[in-house]
């Protein structure tokens, strides 16, 4: 015993293992769904890494903003942008991103920080910007939701 607590001799007892096997045999569709979700999550991460997309945490994005003055691009819809966005963010909704490429192209030398609500739409925007000649494009991992979860400021101006 350590500090009055018993030290387990096994991680899973025989009874627990038997109950787990019984549950799995009684609910095979739940097991298939769990495995499928895990595989999709892994595939999503691998795809993001293979496409060269660098996703920054909120803290890393703050460092990028403070050190390198990136072009910040919000690819969410107009209503979401009006509710709140990062300071100095350029609004270029994903559906109309092609229309904004000319204006964004003036700053191709600057790094670009893209964000959406959760981090999924910014991946598509990143691919478009890279194809348009932007060399240094970053996504905000978790989108603006991760920014807000880190208690970082947004503006509605």
Backbone as a ProteinNet text record, in pm:
[ID]
protein_1_A
[PRIMARY]
XXXXXXXXXXXXXXXXXXXXXXXXXXXXXXXXXXXXXXXXXXXXXXXXXXXXXXXXXXXXXXXXXXXXXXXXXXXXXXXXXXXXXXXXXXXXXXXXXXXXXXXXXXXXXXXXXXXXXXXXXXXXXXXXXXXXXXXXXXXXXXXXXXXXXXXXXXXXX
[TERTIARY]
82.6	0	87.5	44	109.8	16	59	-19.2	-161.8	-176.1	-306.6	-390.9	-339.8	-416	-361.4	-449.2	-400.2	-343.7	-239.9	-179	-244.2	-305.6	-370.5	-265.7	-297.6	-204.7	-228.1	-347.1	-379	-452.6	-436	-507.3	-655.1	-686.3	-824.4	-835.9	-929.9	-949.2	-1018.6	-1018.9	-1082.7	-1231	-1296.9	-1439.9	-1465.8	-1381.9	-1398.5	-1377.1	-1277.9	-1251.4	-1368.3	-1425	-1540	-1659.1	-1680.1	-1790.4	-1768.5	-1644.2	-1612.6	-1639.2	-1595.4	-1619.6	-1768.8	-1842.5	-1987.1	-2053.8	-2011.5	-2067.4	-2038.7	-1914.7	-1876.4	-1955.2	-1971.7	-2047	-2195.4	-2247.6	-2388.8	-2414.2	-2309.8	-2326.1	-2217	-2215.3	-2108.1	-2113.9	-2232.4	-2242.2	-2177.5	-2187.6	-2121	-1969.4	-1919.8	-1775.4	-1731.4	-1808.3	-1774.7	-1777.1	-1877.9	-1886.5	-1767.2	-1727.2	-1611.5	-1484.6	-1463.1	-1343.6	-1345.3	-1460.8	-1473	-1441.9	-1495	-1468.6	-1319.8	-1259.4	-1115.3	-1033.2	-1069.2	-996.9	-1013.7	-1133.6	-1156.1	-1077.6	-1069.9	-990.7	-842.9	-793.5	-653.4	-628.8	-720.1	-704.5	-707.1	-790.8	-797.5	-664.9	-606.5	-477.9	-366.2	-364.8	-261.8	-275	-397.8	-419.3	-368.8	-400.4	-354.1	-203	-136.4	10.1	71.9	9	64.9	46.7	-58.9	-82	3.7	84.8	176.7	115.6	-8.7	-75.9	-27.3	18.7	62.7	-50.4	-97.3	-204.9	-145.1	-177.9	-123	-225.4	-178.8	-265.3	-288.8	-380.1	-408	-282.9	-206.7	-84	19.1	32.3	126.5	81.5	-50.3	-103.4	-74.8	-87.1	-55.5	91.2	177.3	320.1	344.6	278.3	292.4	245.7	132	77.3	172.5	227.1	315.9	452.1	503.6	639.3	647.7	545.8	562.2	456.9	356.9	251.4	190.1	123.5	65.5	-61.1	-98.3	-226.9	-327.5	-424.1	-521.8	-648.1	-692.4	-807.4	-913.7	-1032.5	-1148.6	-1232.4	-1252.2	-1325.6	-1468.3	-1515.8	-1653.1	-1751.5	-1878.1	-1982.9	-1989.9	-2065.3	-2073.7	-2133.1	-2236.6	-2300.4	-2203.7	-2129.4	-2031	-1920.1	-1875.8	-1770.3	-1815.8	-1940.6	-1992.3	-2005.7	-2033.7	-2046.6	-1914.4	-1804.7	-1673.9	-1567.1	-1451.7	-1340.4	-1209	-1099.6	-968.7	-942.1	-869.8	-835.7	-758.3	-794.2	-732.3	-753.7	-854.1	-881.3	-948.6	-906.2	-968.7	-1079.4	-1199.8	-1311.2	-1315.6	-1294.5	-1300.3	-1372.5	-1506.4	-1581.5	-1532.7	-1529.5	-1477.6	-1548.6	-1679.9	-1756.5	-1714.9	-1658.4	-1618.8	-1468.4	-1392.9	-1249.5	-1180.8	-1223.8	-1163	-1175	-1285.8	-1304.7	-1207.6	-1159.5	-1070.9	-922.9	-893	-753	-669.6	-728.3	-653.8	-610.8	-700.9	-670	-569	-584.7	-492.2	-353.5	-348.9	-221.1	-121.4	-169.7	-77.8	19.3	-18.4	63.5	118.6	154.7	203.2	330.3	406.3	531.5	505.3	391.5	357.8	303.3	326.5	259.8	109.3	30.7	-114.6	-165	-251.6	-317.5	-464.7	-511.2	-650.3	-726.6	-852.5	-935.9	-1081.2	-1154.1	-1297.8	-1359.4	-1469.6	-1532.6	-1462.8	-1439.3	-1382.4	-1247.2	-1207.5	-1079.3	-1089.4	-1210.4	-1225.5	-1225.4	-1297.7	-1305.7	-1173.4	-1095.7	-968	-871.4	-889.1	-803.6	-827.2	-952.8	-985.8	-930.7	-944.7	-892.8	-740.8	-675.6	-529.9	-485.6	-553.7	-519.4	-532.9	-639.8	-659.7	-548.8	-512.5	-407.5	-272.1	-243.1	-115.5	-110.3	-223	-228.4	-214.3	-250	-239	-101.4	-11.2	125.1	164.8	77.2	113.8	200.2	317	410.9	392.1	357.4	351.9	209.4	135.1	-4.7	-24	-86.6	-112.3	-261.3	-307.7	-446.1	-449.6	-551.9	-573.2	-643	-571.3	-625.4	-747	-859.4	-981.5	-1059.5	-1008.7	-1078.2	-1094.4	-1188.1	-1209.7	-1259.1	-1319.6	-1365.8	-1249.1	-1137	-1019.9	-961.4	-969.8	-923	-1004.4	-1136.6	-1224.3	-1207.5	-1186.2	-1164.4	-1038.1	-942	-817.7	-833.9	-956.7	-988.5	-910.3	-893.4	-825	-929.2	-892.7	-990.8	-1033.8	-1156.9	-1209.9	-1272.6	-1299.5	-1363.2	-1482	-1576.7	-1692.4	-1690	-1580.4	-1568.6	-1521.2
-118.5	0	125.5	224.5	353.9	456.1	518.8	623.6	577.7	456.2	404.6	354.4	359.4	313	178.4	85.7	-43.7	-28.7	-100.1	-99.2	-210.5	-177.7	-283.1	-378	-505	-604	-625.7	-595.2	-608.4	-482.8	-447.7	-331.9	-365	-475.5	-521.4	-659.2	-672.8	-804.2	-895.2	-1023.2	-1121.2	-1089.7	-1047.9	-1017.1	-897	-793	-673.4	-706.6	-787.4	-828.4	-909.1	-997.4	-1076.3	-985.4	-883.6	-789.8	-708.5	-669.4	-594.8	-679.2	-802.2	-891.8	-917.3	-930.9	-951.2	-827.9	-708.8	-585.4	-575.5	-603.1	-594.7	-693.9	-815.5	-915.3	-880	-810.3	-772.3	-646.3	-563.6	-437.1	-420.3	-503.9	-494.5	-364.1	-308.9	-185.4	-68	-66.5	39	27.6	-93.3	-113.6	-69	-103.8	-62.7	89.7	152.9	298.7	362.8	309.3	361.6	350	234.7	213.6	306.9	323.9	412	556.8	603.1	740.7	759.8	664.7	674	677.2	593.1	592.5	724.3	779.8	908.4	1021.4	1019.7	1121.4	1109.6	987.8	965.3	1007.7	970.6	1007.5	1159	1228.5	1374.3	1436.6	1387.6	1440.1	1410.3	1288.4	1251.6	1336.2	1356.3	1437.3	1579.6	1636.7	1772	1781.6	1680.6	1681.7	1658.7	1574.7	1544.9	1659.4	1737.1	1846.9	1968.4	1956.7	2065.2	2175.1	2157.8	2260	2261.8	2375.4	2392	2455.6	2386.3	2438.8	2488.1	2611.1	2674.2	2675.2	2650.8	2667.2	2816.2	2850.4	2992	3063.8	2999.7	3062.3	3082	2983.6	2996.7	3106.4	3118.5	3224.6	3362.6	3376.1	3503.5	3538	3439	3463.5	3505.8	3438.9	3476.2	3619.7	3654.9	3790	3894.1	3866.1	3962.2	3973	3861.8	3861.2	3891.1	3850.4	3853.8	3935.3	3989.7	4069.9	3999.7	3886.6	3813.9	3881.5	3843.5	3880.3	3783.4	3834.3	3749.5	3745.7	3624.6	3608.2	3521.7	3578.1	3509.7	3457.5	3325.7	3267.5	3227.3	3276.9	3247.1	3336.8	3310.5	3391.2	3530.6	3618.7	3759.6	3776.6	3700.4	3714.6	3677.7	3570.8	3529.5	3633	3686.7	3787.7	3910.9	3954.1	4072.9	4050.9	3927	3898	3910.7	3883.2	3894.5	3828.2	3893.5	3841.8	3890.1	3834.6	3877.2	4019.2	4093.2	4230.8	4235.4	4325.9	4346.1	4229.8	4147.5	4034.7	4084.5	4026.6	4054.1	3952	3996.5	3904.1	3857.6	3728.3	3667.6	3534.1	3534.2	3409.8	3302.2	3180	3070	3061.5	3082.7	3074.4	3181.5	3293.5	3403.7	3429.9	3331.4	3351.4	3385.4	3324.8	3352.6	3500.7	3564.5	3707.1	3794.7	3744.7	3822.5	3795	3696.6	3658.6	3774	3853.5	3966.4	4065.3	4095.7	4189.3	4127.9	4000.1	3933.5	3917.1	3904.1	3878.2	3992.7	4111.1	4223.9	4197.9	4108.4	4080.3	3937.4	3885.7	3747.5	3724.1	3828.3	3810.9	3789	3835.5	3818.9	3679.6	3627.8	3502	3526.4	3420.7	3431.4	3340.5	3394.4	3317	3307.8	3186.7	3162.5	3106.5	3143.7	3079.4	3080.3	2983.3	2972.7	2947.7	2877.7	2853.7	2741.1	2628.2	2512	2468.2	2518.7	2479.4	2392.3	2359.7	2272.4	2349.4	2459.3	2537.3	2604.7	2634.3	2701.5	2611.5	2479.9	2388.2	2406	2418.4	2440.7	2575	2676.1	2809.1	2805.2	2729.4	2718.7	2659.5	2555	2493.1	2593.2	2673.5	2773.6	2878.6	2924	3025.6	2970.4	2848.5	2788.1	2774.4	2735	2723.7	2859.8	2965.9	3101.2	3163.1	3088.4	3136.5	3184.4	3170.7	3206.7	3094.6	3129.5	3027.8	2993	3091.4	3070.6	3092	2981.8	2987.1	2897.9	2951.7	2878.6	2879.7	2773.1	2766.3	2775.9	2838.6	2842.3	2712.7	2628.7	2498.6	2520.6	2461.9	2478	2603.1	2681.5	2801.5	2904.9	2994.8	3103	3047.9	2929.9	2870.1	2841.1	2796.2	2772.1	2904.5	3007.7	3141.1	3192.3	3179	3223.3	3137.2	3008.5	2918.8	2955.6	3013.6	3058.2	3198.7	3249.8	3383	3494.6	3481.7	3585	3680.9	3805.1	3906.2	3896.3	3937	3953.2	4093.1	4139.4	4269.5	4254.6	4342.6	4342.7	4465.6	4539.9	4660.9	4628.4
0	0	0	-77.8	-81.5	-20	85.8	153.3	182.3	224.3	261.4	146.3	23.6	-92.3	-138.7	-169	-218.5	-360.2	-389.5	-521.9	-603.4	-717.2	-796.2	-854.7	-849.9	-904	-1052	-1099	-1240.3	-1285.2	-1412.2	-1465.6	-1480.6	-1543.2	-1557.8	-1495	-1406.3	-1346.1	-1446.2	-1414.2	-1502.2	-1517.4	-1409.4	-1415.2	-1504.9	-1492.5	-1574.4	-1721.4	-1749.4	-1887.4	-1943	-1862.1	-1906.3	-1934.6	-1851	-1872.6	-1999.9	-2023.9	-2144.6	-2268.9	-2268.8	-2382.2	-2401.9	-2292.7	-2301.6	-2364.4	-2322.3	-2377.7	-2528.1	-2565.9	-2706.9	-2790.9	-2740.1	-2818.2	-2825.1	-2724.7	-2725.8	-2809.2	-2829.5	-2901.6	-3007.7	-3109.8	-3210	-3290.9	-3311.8	-3389.2	-3315.1	-3184	-3106.9	-3120.2	-3119.4	-3135.7	-3275.1	-3377.4	-3513.9	-3524.6	-3463.7	-3467.5	-3396.9	-3283.7	-3211.1	-3293.1	-3353.1	-3435.6	-3556.1	-3618.5	-3734.4	-3697.1	-3587.3	-3543	-3513.9	-3447.6	-3419.1	-3547.1	-3643.2	-3771	-3845.6	-3842.8	-3909.8	-3843.4	-3711.7	-3641.8	-3677	-3681.1	-3717.4	-3861.6	-3952.2	-4093.2	-4110.7	-4035.8	-4042.7	-4000.3	-3893.9	-3847.4	-3946.9	-4000.2	-4096.8	-4222.7	-4270.6	-4390	-4368.7	-4252	-4222.2	-4221	-4168.5	-4163.6	-4301.3	-4382.3	-4514.6	-4613.2	-4596.9	-4690.9	-4657.8	-4556.1	-4523.3	-4440.7	-4401.8	-4323.7	-4180.6	-4138	-3999.8	-3923.2	-3820.9	-3738.1	-3607.5	-3573.8	-3455.2	-3342.6	-3221.5	-3105.3	-3086.3	-2998	-2972.4	-2923.2	-2836.4	-2784.1	-2894.7	-2983.5	-3095.3	-3191.5	-3209.7	-3296.8	-3238.2	-3106.9	-3042.2	-3065.3	-3052.3	-3074.6	-3220.1	-3314.9	-3455.5	-3478.1	-3419.2	-3435.2	-3376.6	-3260.8	-3195.1	-3262.7	-3314	-3368.8	-3518.3	-3595.2	-3740.8	-3815	-3746.7	-3808.6	-3930.3	-3907.9	-4021.8	-4074.1	-4193.2	-4250.1	-4188	-4113.6	-4044.6	-4128.8	-4163	-4252.1	-4183.5	-4171.6	-4114.4	-4230.2	-4238.6	-4350.9	-4312.7	-4198.7	-4156.9	-4231.5	-4211.2	-4273	-4213.2	-4280.4	-4239.5	-4100	-4067.8	-3936.3	-3824.5	-3843.6	-3742.7	-3728.9	-3841.9	-3838.7	-3760.8	-3783.2	-3714.5	-3564.7	-3523.4	-3380.5	-3306.8	-3376.6	-3313.7	-3397.8	-3406.4	-3485	-3424.1	-3468.6	-3421.3	-3469.1	-3389.1	-3421.9	-3554.1	-3641.5	-3773.4	-3870	-3844.7	-3934.8	-4062.2	-4173.5	-4303	-4321.7	-4355.1	-4373.4	-4518.2	-4537.2	-4669.8	-4655.6	-4661.7	-4643.9	-4740.9	-4694.4	-4775.2	-4910.4	-4911.7	-5036.3	-5136.8	-5088.6	-5177	-5170.7	-5125.1	-5108.2	-5239.7	-5348.2	-5479.1	-5515.6	-5475.7	-5503.8	-5424.1	-5311.4	-5224.3	-5251	-5333.6	-5356.4	-5412.8	-5499.6	-5556.4	-5449.7	-5358.7	-5251.1	-5153.5	-5124.2	-5032.1	-5093.7	-5226.5	-5294.8	-5280.4	-5244.7	-5224.7	-5109.9	-5019.9	-4902.3	-4902.3	-5018.8	-5026.8	-4947	-4920.4	-4845.7	-4697	-4648.7	-4506.4	-4480.2	-4360.3	-4325.5	-4314.2	-4332.5	-4326.4	-4214.6	-4130.9	-4026.4	-4062.6	-4089.4	-4126.6	-4008	-3997.2	-3896.7	-3940.6	-3886.3	-3907.6	-3769.7	-3763.2	-3633.2	-3556.8	-3624	-3556.7	-3611.4	-3725.7	-3782.3	-3906.1	-3949.6	-4066.2	-4197.9	-4204.3	-4327.7	-4361.6	-4259.7	-4285.7	-4362	-4352.8	-4428.5	-4578.8	-4618.4	-4759.6	-4805.8	-4721.5	-4755.1	-4767.9	-4681.2	-4688.1	-4821.9	-4865.7	-4993.5	-5107.4	-5105.4	-5210.7	-5208.7	-5090	-5080.7	-5125	-5088.3	-5131.4	-5283.7	-5344.6	-5490	-5557.6	-5484.3	-5537.8	-5513.5	-5453.9	-5437.9	-5299.7	-5202.1	-5065	-5008.3	-4961.3	-4914.5	-4767.5	-4687.6	-4543	-4493	-4481.8	-4441.5	-4319.3	-4216.7	-4094	-4064.1	-3998.9	-3954.3	-3802.4	-3749.5	-3605.4	-3566.8	-3494.4	-3454.1	-3364	-3402.1	-3324.1	-3357.7	-3453.4	-3497.6	-3388.2	-3410.2	-3313.4	-3180.6	-3182.3	-3056.5	-2963.4	-3017.6	-2932.9	-2884.4	-2966.2	-2929	-2809.9	-2819.5	-2711.5	-2586.9	-2605.6	-2491.1	-2414.9	-2483.4	-2419.5	-2358.5	-2358.7	-2304.5	-2372.8	-2502.4	-2579.8	-2638.9	-2662.7	-2701.6	-2848.9	-2872.1	-3007.1	-3012.7	-3132.3	-3150	-3244	-3231.1	-3320.9	-3411.3	-3410.6	-3493	-3631.3
[MASK]
+++++++++++++++++++++++++++++++++++++++++++++++++++++++++++++++++++++++++++++++++++++++++++++++++++++++++++++++++++++++++++++++++++++++++++++++++++++++++++++

